[in-house]
Every structure is written in C-alpha cells, then in structure tokens.
C-alpha cells in the first residue's frame, strides 16, 4: 500500500479532534451558564468532568501523534530534519502567542480568573521543546513515565516563586488569579509525549488511515471541526458568551 500523499490528511486524526471540539463546546456552554450565575451546574464532577477530561486528553495526545506524523512525512519526503524543527519552532511560537492573547483578553474581561498558563500555552511550549524528542521513542517512554510518576510529588509542593506555577507547583501568592484554564507541565505534558509513542505504535512509519469511517459519519463533518480546531477554539468562547447573554436577556424579558 502506498503512503498518503503530502497534501492528504489522516481522517481519524481530524475526526477525533472534532469529537474533542464538540465535547469542549458543550462543557464550556454549561460552564459559562454556571460562571455567570444564570443556571447553576456542578462542573467539577459527573458527566461534565468526564466531558472536560476526555476533550483535554484527546487534544493533548493528538499533539504528540501529530508531531510523530509530521516528522515521518519529513523523512518520507527526503527533506532535512532542520525543516521539521524550524516548522514546529514557528508553529509552537504561534500557538504560544495565541495563548498570551487569551491571557490578555481574560485579564481584561475576567480579571479575577484570567488565564495565566492554559492549554494553548502548554501546547505551544511543548511543540517547541518536545520536537527534538520525536526521534527518540525510548526517551519518550522514560519522559512519559517520569512525568506521571513525579506529578503527584510536584503538584504537592508549595512555593512562593510564581514562575513555578507552570510546572504545577502550588504557588503561595494571593495576587494570582484562580484561573479558569490551567494546564501545568506536570502532569499534562505527559499526554503529549504519550501521543508520540502512540503515533509510532499505530502508524509505524507507514502513514495510511487506520480506521475506516463510513460515508454517513463523514457527512456529519466532524472532521471539519477538527481540521479548524484552533480557530474554533479561539472563537467559540466569545460566541458562547454572546449566545448566553442573549438567552439570559430573553429569559429576563
């Protein structure tokens, strides 16, 4: 079987990312209803917690799988690995800048709960730092195990150094917000390195679709959501907030 062409995308990757997008939008819709005290919900337990964790783990694991796929495509196209590193240095920087944009916007509109180090910060930084690791599966395994093993220890540490917040350390600083979106390196980066391992396990240097999706599922266009996940992520919160404000106004009328 021939490998997929450079211009083709693996349908299952976009499909899974699209599933995560749907779960995320559902979670954030009810989260905002609760946050703005329009309708109370328990967002930290039960089905809502399952929705949130499932979406988050899918997103982060697919970052690692996508790094593996991109690295393999670079080798198949006989391009120097420097191209791969430059591409992901740029991509990671862009995602990181979007993360800082989220920080700025939330600092303005929800100053008590603004995002200091959210999922985009984590993904952007991880793409930059972990790209060289994609060539070394044994090292990926060691890093993954260390991340998950050390996470309970790291997250139990208390410190007055604010910067350590990005690692998951409990920072004793009352001036820091109770962030609505917080994804420290420990344990969350472990899902990205795990994704690299999963990518190699599933595709094994042969980038062809693994799952056969029937035409009906394709017509649902869930994969389209996954293909445009970053744009949807950036736009869905303001759209949801506007929608909720309209619903609140109609209910109050």
WOPE-V8931 format. One record per helix or strand. SS is the DSSP state (H for helix, E for strand). FROM is the first residue (numbers start at 1). TO is the last residue. Records with the same first field share a line. If there is no record, write none. Layout:
BEGIN
SS = FROM-TO, FROM-TO
END
This chain:
BEGIN
H = 11-35, 46-76, 81-109, 119-135, 137-154, 162-167, 185-203, 215-219, 222-227, 229-252
E = 158-159, 170-171
END
